[in-house]
Amino acid sequence: MCRNIHTLHNFEPAANEEEVHAAALQYVRKISGSTKPAKVNAEAFDRAVGEIAHITHHLLEDLVATTPPKDREVEHAKAHARAQARFASA
């Protein structure tokens, strides 16, 4: 769906409020088709971001992982290596 939304579940350390908010913001931007809403829509846009962040936080708390948590640094390094390989051939 949206490349800027990253998996937040089963990481050590757990996703923080800023990451959850950023994911909610990207989701609302994608759904609304707008990166910055008009003033008339700003309240609805901000309310949606807040509500989605809230429910995402609850979802992440309730999910049960059957595998050990992933290390953020290791996953970041893997993603960086994939990006370098992808863009090096372009």
Residue pairs with C-beta under 8 A, 6 or more apart in sequence:
1 30
2 26
2 27
2 30
4 22
4 26
5 23
5 26
5 27
6 19
6 23
8 15
8 19
8 20
8 23
8 56
8 60
9 15
9 60
9 63
9 65
10 63
10 65
10 67
10 69
10 70
11 69
11 70
11 71
11 72
11 75
12 69
12 70
12 71
12 72
13 72
14 60
15 60
17 53
17 57
20 53
20 56
20 57
20 60
21 49
21 53
23 53
23 56
24 49
24 50
24 52
24 53
24 56
25 49
27 52
28 45
28 48
28 49
28 52
29 35
32 41
32 45
32 48
34 41
34 45
37 44
37 45
